[in-house]
């Protein structure tokens, strides 16, 4: 068994982090292109910095939920039984890590900052309340940017994720609306490779197909059940 799990904002919603496209959307009051694009950063770096500082500070107020924990337990179980398990997340929070998983973050991580000049990446949770920019300790550039993949930017792990999707036997998507590519295309790659496809979300994602097994509901309630069912399939 080769299991690939793709998570989106819905898996962290029950921990209290807002999803993107819900009515309480994180982007409320901000146009996406103002706060999540290289153009927005060039135009108004202070606004973008404050927006991400707010999101970074929110990390310390939330905890992993039953869905994060069930996925981490399934990963450990797969490892014990010699089955392959990979977790790819579009989320920039660190709740999967704090639950014990080792996710691949397609869209970057709030905990990290990056220097545009010299490329140095630093894990930084010290300056969460800093209104002013954090300079680069390596090259002295005046400000680090959030290490987030913004709209219009390349997704560095795209090829690796496509390879994982093409090779999996089971694909489980959780809490993602299927609206943002290339993540939204992984399900189709998995389907074409003949994988069994399970989808868990509150609302039907836009990329759901008739052959997929859809498990509606809240991630905290449904994901632990799905993980137990998948664990039963292990050799
Ligand atoms: P969205 O906000 O687009 O979708 C969240 C999904 O989670 C929806 O389908 C909801 O139905 C579902 N959902 C909400 N609450 C849930 C719950 N308690 N349990 C289960 N499902 C729930 O978020 P993503 O698909 O993750 O990109 O968005 C993809 C990307 O768009 C993000 O990574 C971000 C954003 O722009 C970047 O920042 C580059």
Boltz pocket constraint, residues with backbone or C-beta under 6 A from the ligand:
constraints:
  - pocket:
      binder: B
      contacts: [[A, 7], [A, 8], [A, 9], [A, 10], [A, 11], [A, 13], [A, 14], [A, 19], [A, 20], [A, 21], [A, 22], [A, 36], [A, 90], [A, 91], [A, 107], [A, 149], [A, 150], [A, 151], [A, 174], [A, 175], [A, 176], [A, 177], [A, 178], [A, 179], [A, 180], [A, 200], [A, 201], [A, 202], [A, 203], [A, 204], [A, 205], [A, 217], [A, 218], [A, 219], [A, 220]]
      max_distance: 6.0
